[in-house]
Amino acid sequence: MILGAGWLDLGVSGGEAEGGYARELTPEEMQAQQEALEARISDFDVVITTAAVPGRAAPRIIPASAVAAMRPGSVIVDLAADTGGNCELTEPGEIAMREGVTIVGLTNLPATMPYHASTLYSRNVQALLLHLAPEGELSLDWSDEITAGACVAGKQEVTV
């Protein structure tokens, strides 16, 4: 578990095909996966799908009914959107809102990372500076966990 995330084991293993890729599920395995996912998906606020079969359309593993069962504000990130998507409601290349659930169907998600990483970093730096200088003047409270952790030198008396 990382940052509160957990792996959802549906009890269905697709096995491995030639070249180390996952093989396509049999109709029975797909049905078992579908039923297990639909029963559990409403427990999650964020779902990231990655199911893909090389050279074929992405398997549809999240039906519209499962999306409807999710809590409003939930998010599905469909990393298979470029081959049609794992969610029935994915719109490849788009971020859509369906049943109160955001479905991210961007087809080149890694290309958006530099922008978002830069934005996140700049917001963190801004928040730190506003914390250290709330009135525009540097005000270091050494008993504050954030200040003490952010400074590389300890408290010193400075005379000018």
Secondary structure, 3 states (H helix, E strand, C coil): CCCCCCCCCCCCCCCECHHHCECCCCHHHHHHHHHHHHHHHHHCCEEEECCCCCCCCCCCCECHHHHHHCCCCCEEEECCHHHCCCECCCCCCCEEEECCEEEECCCCHHHHHHHHHHHHHHHHHHHHHHHHCCCCCCCCCCCCHHHHHHCCCCCCCCCC
